[in-house]
């Protein structure tokens, strides 16, 4: 129920967060703003849940087809940061909004891309591999691309902190969740029932917090900011499709790569922005707006994609010939 109507719940929870003071008064307790100290724990909980949902056979598949997985991850980490920087510069954004837009392009792919790949009848195993690879490499890659795009705004302390936060809140929880379920049947049973729900509820709350922290800004944010984010989103889809053809992968895997590159993990982006820039809440705003945009466009794109049959390549073929013709 929650997963099926995630976009609707996203809209409703964010709307409540936006109008909370109007409903109960500005001087009353605001649970959204008050939850700021817990954001780091929430993102760790999300990634722990993601780790518990990684099937062992699909994790093994990542190693079997590692050239394709690394190739797809490289396409994502090369195209999205560059697109974000290019669009932010072209549209003339400065200050907090420019940093926020670049943050959108630097974070790894989102768990939602795996679900949408399934809807699109693409290669879910490859999608999971891409998400896993991008997540595990994020402490190394994200600081590097932040340095290349933000330049003087990203000093050594900033880069070390971003790498540390990604290790503590993203990589370690994912690995821990996977290992717990690998060795515990009770944990696997619990995870199969509740992990997706826990992850989605946590994502909804993080985004609601960012909305609550930027109530006035959201009501007056420039329309061209949304346009810029949509250009990045569609540019990511295009980069994924073109990248898939360069890698010469089949259409099912191209669907997975297209959705993976175009959709970014806004929960990680928003939390990372709040942690790195605690006194500049506007930096997290583009991450929130991008979530609404990519969830909407990704759902529509997945529905269109599923109308086109995907060629299938046998698992055994990956071991013998990792790069296949389209």
KOLLUM-323336 format. One record per residue (C-alpha): x, y, z. Coordinates in steps of 0.02 Angstrom, whole numbers, plus 50000, padded with zeros to 5 digits. Layout:
BEGIN
<pt X="X" Y="Y" Z="Z"/>
...
This chain:
BEGIN
<pt X="50000" Y="50000" Z="50000"/>
<pt X="50136" Y="50123" Z="50051"/>
<pt X="50253" Y="50075" Z="49909"/>
<pt X="50115" Y="50074" Z="49778"/>
<pt X="50057" Y="50250" Z="49820"/>
<pt X="50225" Y="50320" Z="49877"/>
<pt X="50210" Y="50477" Z="49771"/>
<pt X="50039" Y="50515" Z="49846"/>
<pt X="50104" Y="50491" Z="50024"/>
<pt X="50254" Y="50600" Z="49980"/>
<pt X="50138" Y="50741" Z="49926"/>
<pt X="50024" Y="50723" Z="50078"/>
<pt X="50163" Y="50714" Z="50209"/>
<pt X="50255" Y="50862" Z="50132"/>
<pt X="50094" Y="50962" Z="50125"/>
<pt X="50061" Y="50931" Z="50310"/>
<pt X="50240" Y="50982" Z="50351"/>
<pt X="50220" Y="51141" Z="50250"/>
<pt X="50058" Y="51199" Z="50334"/>
<pt X="50089" Y="51133" Z="50511"/>
<pt X="50105" Y="51307" Z="50592"/>
<pt X="49946" Y="51363" Z="50504"/>
<pt X="49853" Y="51216" Z="50578"/>
<pt X="49918" Y="51221" Z="50757"/>
<pt X="50001" Y="51392" Z="50776"/>
<pt X="50180" Y="51452" Z="50755"/>
<pt X="50218" Y="51440" Z="50941"/>
<pt X="50161" Y="51259" Z="50959"/>
<pt X="50276" Y="51108" Z="50953"/>
<pt X="50333" Y="51068" Z="50776"/>
<pt X="50380" Y="50882" Z="50763"/>
<pt X="50458" Y="50905" Z="50591"/>
<pt X="50581" Y="51042" Z="50637"/>
<pt X="50614" Y="50960" Z="50806"/>
<pt X="50670" Y="50800" Z="50719"/>
<pt X="50829" Y="50879" Z="50647"/>
<pt X="50949" Y="50789" Z="50769"/>
<pt X="50879" Y="50620" Z="50713"/>
<pt X="50908" Y="50642" Z="50525"/>
<pt X="51075" Y="50552" Z="50525"/>
<pt X="50999" Y="50404" Z="50616"/>
<pt X="50853" Y="50400" Z="50494"/>
<pt X="50965" Y="50392" Z="50341"/>
<pt X="51066" Y="50253" Z="50424"/>
<pt X="50902" Y="50161" Z="50458"/>
<pt X="50853" Y="50180" Z="50275"/>
<pt X="51018" Y="50108" Z="50214"/>
<pt X="51012" Y="49969" Z="50344"/>
<pt X="50840" Y="49923" Z="50275"/>
<pt X="50908" Y="49928" Z="50098"/>
<pt X="51048" Y="49810" Z="50150"/>
<pt X="50923" Y="49685" Z="50223"/>
<pt X="50830" Y="49682" Z="50057"/>
<pt X="50982" Y="49638" Z="49949"/>
<pt X="50959" Y="49457" Z="49889"/>
<pt X="51117" Y="49353" Z="49907"/>
<pt X="51107" Y="49288" Z="49728"/>
<pt X="51094" Y="49465" Z="49658"/>
<pt X="51244" Y="49522" Z="49761"/>
<pt X="51341" Y="49376" Z="49687"/>
<pt X="51280" Y="49432" Z="49516"/>
<pt X="51365" Y="49600" Z="49544"/>
<pt X="51533" Y="49512" Z="49549"/>
<pt X="51492" Y="49403" Z="49399"/>
<pt X="51452" Y="49552" Z="49290"/>
<pt X="51566" Y="49679" Z="49374"/>
<pt X="51623" Y="49762" Z="49211"/>
<pt X="51443" Y="49806" Z="49168"/>
<pt X="51404" Y="49864" Z="49345"/>
<pt X="51560" Y="49971" Z="49359"/>
<pt X="51529" Y="50038" Z="49184"/>
<pt X="51351" Y="50089" Z="49227"/>
<pt X="51407" Y="50167" Z="49392"/>
<pt X="51542" Y="50265" Z="49301"/>
<pt X="51412" Y="50332" Z="49179"/>
<pt X="51305" Y="50390" Z="49325"/>
<pt X="51446" Y="50473" Z="49422"/>
<pt X="51518" Y="50557" Z="49267"/>
<pt X="51355" Y="50619" Z="49191"/>
<pt X="51248" Y="50675" Z="49339"/>
<pt X="51374" Y="50788" Z="49429"/>
<pt X="51424" Y="50866" Z="49263"/>
<pt X="51241" Y="50893" Z="49215"/>
<pt X="51203" Y="50971" Z="49384"/>
<pt X="51352" Y="51088" Z="49374"/>
<pt X="51315" Y="51134" Z="49192"/>
<pt X="51131" Y="51171" Z="49223"/>
<pt X="51164" Y="51268" Z="49385"/>
<pt X="51293" Y="51374" Z="49293"/>
<pt X="51188" Y="51397" Z="49136"/>
<pt X="51033" Y="51450" Z="49233"/>
<pt X="51137" Y="51572" Z="49334"/>
<pt X="51108" Y="51499" Z="49507"/>
<pt X="51224" Y="51557" Z="49645"/>
<pt X="51249" Y="51528" Z="49831"/>
<pt X="51144" Y="51398" Z="49921"/>
<pt X="51035" Y="51348" Z="49773"/>
<pt X="51187" Y="51315" Z="49663"/>
<pt X="51266" Y="51205" Z="49796"/>
<pt X="51100" Y="51116" Z="49822"/>
<pt X="51080" Y="51080" Z="49636"/>
<pt X="51256" Y="51010" Z="49627"/>
<pt X="51220" Y="50902" Z="49781"/>
<pt X="51074" Y="50826" Z="49684"/>
<pt X="51193" Y="50768" Z="49548"/>
<pt X="51327" Y="50700" Z="49664"/>
<pt X="51233" Y="50573" Z="49771"/>
<pt X="51210" Y="50390" Z="49722"/>
<pt X="51053" Y="50318" Z="49643"/>
<pt X="50892" Y="50289" Z="49739"/>
<pt X="50809" Y="50128" Z="49797"/>
<pt X="50652" Y="50182" Z="49703"/>
<pt X="50741" Y="50149" Z="49538"/>
<pt X="50742" Y="49962" Z="49579"/>
<pt X="50553" Y="49961" Z="49602"/>
<pt X="50524" Y="50063" Z="49443"/>
<pt X="50639" Y="49947" Z="49346"/>
<pt X="50527" Y="49803" Z="49398"/>
<pt X="50374" Y="49900" Z="49338"/>
<pt X="50463" Y="49938" Z="49173"/>
<pt X="50500" Y="49751" Z="49152"/>
<pt X="50685" Y="49788" Z="49149"/>
<pt X="50830" Y="49692" Z="49227"/>
<pt X="50800" Y="49712" Z="49414"/>
<pt X="50958" Y="49616" Z="49460"/>
<pt X="51064" Y="49739" Z="49361"/>
<pt X="50971" Y="49886" Z="49440"/>
<pt X="51009" Y="49819" Z="49615"/>
<pt X="51190" Y="49795" Z="49564"/>
<pt X="51203" Y="49976" Z="49505"/>
<pt X="51123" Y="50044" Z="49664"/>
<pt X="51238" Y="49937" Z="49772"/>
<pt X="51394" Y="49986" Z="49676"/>
<pt X="51354" Y="50173" Z="49678"/>
<pt X="51315" Y="50165" Z="49864"/>
<pt X="51474" Y="50073" Z="49913"/>
<pt X="51583" Y="50187" Z="49806"/>
<pt X="51500" Y="50348" Z="49865"/>
<pt X="51626" Y="50388" Z="50005"/>
<pt X="51764" Y="50391" Z="49875"/>
<pt X="51672" Y="50465" Z="49726"/>
<pt X="51556" Y="50595" Z="49804"/>
<pt X="51694" Y="50697" Z="49889"/>
<pt X="51792" Y="50694" Z="49726"/>
<pt X="51649" Y="50757" Z="49619"/>
<pt X="51602" Y="50886" Z="49752"/>
<pt X="51781" Y="50952" Z="49743"/>
<pt X="51777" Y="50958" Z="49553"/>
<pt X="51608" Y="51048" Z="49547"/>
<pt X="51612" Y="51159" Z="49703"/>
<pt X="51800" Y="51194" Z="49694"/>
<pt X="51846" Y="51327" Z="49822"/>
<pt X="51687" Y="51295" Z="49922"/>
<pt X="51745" Y="51117" Z="49959"/>
<pt X="51900" Y="51121" Z="50069"/>
<pt X="51990" Y="50969" Z="50140"/>
<pt X="51889" Y="50968" Z="50302"/>
<pt X="51726" Y="50975" Z="50204"/>
<pt X="51777" Y="50829" Z="50093"/>
<pt X="51835" Y="50722" Z="50238"/>
<pt X="51673" Y="50755" Z="50332"/>
<pt X="51568" Y="50708" Z="50180"/>
<pt X="51667" Y="50546" Z="50157"/>
<pt X="51650" Y="50505" Z="50343"/>
<pt X="51462" Y="50536" Z="50343"/>
<pt X="51438" Y="50426" Z="50189"/>
<pt X="51538" Y="50284" Z="50268"/>
<pt X="51448" Y="50294" Z="50436"/>
<pt X="51271" Y="50327" Z="50373"/>
<pt X="51269" Y="50239" Z="50205"/>
<pt X="51401" Y="50106" Z="50175"/>
<pt X="51415" Y="50025" Z="50347"/>
<pt X="51225" Y="50012" Z="50372"/>
<pt X="51202" Y="49933" Z="50199"/>
<pt X="51338" Y="49803" Z="50231"/>
<pt X="51274" Y="49772" Z="50408"/>
<pt X="51096" Y="49745" Z="50349"/>
<pt X="51152" Y="49623" Z="50215"/>
<pt X="51261" Y="49522" Z="50336"/>
<pt X="51127" Y="49516" Z="50470"/>
<pt X="51001" Y="49441" Z="50349"/>
<pt X="51131" Y="49326" Z="50273"/>
<pt X="51160" Y="49239" Z="50439"/>
<pt X="50990" Y="49258" Z="50524"/>
<pt X="50830" Y="49179" Z="50459"/>
<pt X="50726" Y="49279" Z="50585"/>
<pt X="50803" Y="49441" Z="50520"/>
<pt X="50763" Y="49390" Z="50340"/>
<pt X="50583" Y="49357" Z="50386"/>
<pt X="50567" Y="49524" Z="50475"/>
<pt X="50653" Y="49616" Z="50332"/>
<pt X="50541" Y="49540" Z="50199"/>
<pt X="50388" Y="49606" Z="50291"/>
<pt X="50443" Y="49773" Z="50360"/>
<pt X="50607" Y="49839" Z="50287"/>
<pt X="50531" Y="49923" Z="50133"/>
<pt X="50399" Y="50006" Z="50241"/>
<pt X="50528" Y="50068" Z="50368"/>
<pt X="50639" Y="50137" Z="50230"/>
<pt X="50496" Y="50226" Z="50142"/>
<pt X="50426" Y="50301" Z="50303"/>
<pt X="50599" Y="50365" Z="50348"/>
<pt X="50622" Y="50443" Z="50175"/>
<pt X="50451" Y="50528" Z="50189"/>
<pt X="50497" Y="50600" Z="50359"/>
<pt X="50667" Y="50666" Z="50301"/>
<pt X="50587" Y="50755" Z="50154"/>
<pt X="50448" Y="50823" Z="50266"/>
<pt X="50583" Y="50894" Z="50381"/>
<pt X="50667" Y="50985" Z="50236"/>
<pt X="50498" Y="51053" Z="50180"/>
<pt X="50463" Y="51114" Z="50357"/>
<pt X="50635" Y="51196" Z="50367"/>
<pt X="50603" Y="51291" Z="50205"/>
<pt X="50418" Y="51336" Z="50218"/>
<pt X="50438" Y="51517" Z="50166"/>
<pt X="50565" Y="51477" Z="50030"/>
<pt X="50453" Y="51342" Z="49953"/>
<pt X="50307" Y="51461" Z="49941"/>
<pt X="50413" Y="51583" Z="49842"/>
<pt X="50543" Y="51473" Z="49756"/>
<pt X="50580" Y="51521" Z="49576"/>
<pt X="50491" Y="51417" Z="49444"/>
<pt X="50651" Y="51405" Z="49343"/>
<pt X="50727" Y="51304" Z="49488"/>
<pt X="50600" Y="51167" Z="49455"/>
<pt X="50635" Y="51181" Z="49268"/>
<pt X="50822" Y="51164" Z="49299"/>
<pt X="50795" Y="51007" Z="49403"/>
<pt X="50683" Y="50932" Z="49270"/>
<pt X="50819" Y="50962" Z="49139"/>
<pt X="50943" Y="50870" Z="49251"/>
<pt X="50818" Y="50729" Z="49275"/>
<pt X="50783" Y="50706" Z="49090"/>
<pt X="50967" Y="50730" Z="49050"/>
<pt X="51004" Y="50585" Z="49168"/>
<pt X="50879" Y="50473" Z="49080"/>
<pt X="50958" Y="50516" Z="48913"/>
<pt X="51134" Y="50485" Z="48981"/>
<pt X="51079" Y="50315" Z="49046"/>
<pt X="51004" Y="50266" Z="48879"/>
<pt X="51155" Y="50324" Z="48779"/>
<pt X="51274" Y="50247" Z="48906"/>
<pt X="51184" Y="50081" Z="48890"/>
<pt X="51212" Y="50082" Z="48704"/>
<pt X="51396" Y="50124" Z="48728"/>
<pt X="51410" Y="49974" Z="48846"/>
<pt X="51314" Y="49871" Z="48716"/>
<pt X="51195" Y="49797" Z="48844"/>
<pt X="51023" Y="49725" Z="48806"/>
<pt X="50864" Y="49829" Z="48819"/>
<pt X="50814" Y="49760" Z="48990"/>
<pt X="50978" Y="49820" Z="49064"/>
<pt X="50964" Y="49986" Z="48972"/>
<pt X="50797" Y="50014" Z="49057"/>
<pt X="50880" Y="49984" Z="49225"/>
<pt X="51026" Y="50099" Z="49186"/>
<pt X="50913" Y="50236" Z="49119"/>
<pt X="50808" Y="50240" Z="49278"/>
<pt X="50960" Y="50222" Z="49391"/>
<pt X="51054" Y="50368" Z="49315"/>
<pt X="50904" Y="50484" Z="49306"/>
<pt X="50846" Y="50455" Z="49486"/>
<pt X="50953" Y="50513" Z="49631"/>
<pt X="50944" Y="50469" Z="49816"/>
<pt X="50868" Y="50631" Z="49880"/>
<pt X="50858" Y="50563" Z="50057"/>
<pt X="51047" Y="50547" Z="50062"/>
<pt X="51067" Y="50714" Z="49974"/>
<pt X="50952" Y="50807" Z="50093"/>
<pt X="51030" Y="50730" Z="50248"/>
<pt X="51207" Y="50757" Z="50185"/>
<pt X="51165" Y="50939" Z="50146"/>
<pt X="51088" Y="50964" Z="50319"/>
<pt X="51243" Y="50889" Z="50402"/>
<pt X="51373" Y="50980" Z="50298"/>
<pt X="51279" Y="51147" Z="50296"/>
<pt X="51179" Y="51152" Z="50461"/>
<pt X="51152" Y="51340" Z="50450"/>
<pt X="51100" Y="51340" Z="50266"/>
<pt X="50937" Y="51240" Z="50252"/>
<pt X="50903" Y="51306" Z="50076"/>
<pt X="51041" Y="51192" Z="50009"/>
<pt X="50930" Y="51040" Z="50042"/>
<pt X="50781" Y="51116" Z="49950"/>
<pt X="50833" Y="51061" Z="49773"/>
<pt X="50849" Y="50882" Z="49838"/>
<pt X="50668" Y="50886" Z="49897"/>
<pt X="50602" Y="50962" Z="49735"/>
<pt X="50703" Y="50837" Z="49634"/>
<pt X="50620" Y="50696" Z="49731"/>
<pt X="50447" Y="50751" Z="49677"/>
<pt X="50506" Y="50773" Z="49498"/>
<pt X="50600" Y="50609" Z="49476"/>
<pt X="50466" Y="50506" Z="49565"/>
<pt X="50336" Y="50577" Z="49446"/>
<pt X="50437" Y="50565" Z="49286"/>
<pt X="50511" Y="50397" Z="49335"/>
<pt X="50340" Y="50321" Z="49364"/>
<pt X="50277" Y="50385" Z="49196"/>
<pt X="50435" Y="50327" Z="49107"/>
<pt X="50424" Y="50154" Z="49186"/>
<pt X="50243" Y="50137" Z="49127"/>
<pt X="50297" Y="50184" Z="48950"/>
<pt X="50447" Y="50067" Z="48954"/>
<pt X="50347" Y="49915" Z="49004"/>
<pt X="50253" Y="49925" Z="48839"/>
<pt X="50415" Y="49882" Z="48749"/>
<pt X="50475" Y="49701" Z="48773"/>
<pt X="50652" Y="49676" Z="48839"/>
<pt X="50775" Y="49552" Z="48769"/>
<pt X="50843" Y="49436" Z="48902"/>
<pt X="51021" Y="49375" Z="48919"/>
<pt X="51052" Y="49217" Z="49017"/>
<pt X="51146" Y="49233" Z="49181"/>
<pt X="51279" Y="49110" Z="49121"/>
<pt X="51321" Y="49222" Z="48974"/>
<pt X="51383" Y="49359" Z="49090"/>
<pt X="51527" Y="49251" Z="49147"/>
<pt X="51583" Y="49213" Z="48970"/>
<pt X="51547" Y="49378" Z="48881"/>
<pt X="51515" Y="49526" Z="48997"/>
<pt X="51491" Y="49649" Z="48854"/>
<pt X="51348" Y="49600" Z="48741"/>
<pt X="51278" Y="49683" Z="48585"/>
<pt X="51112" Y="49769" Z="48595"/>
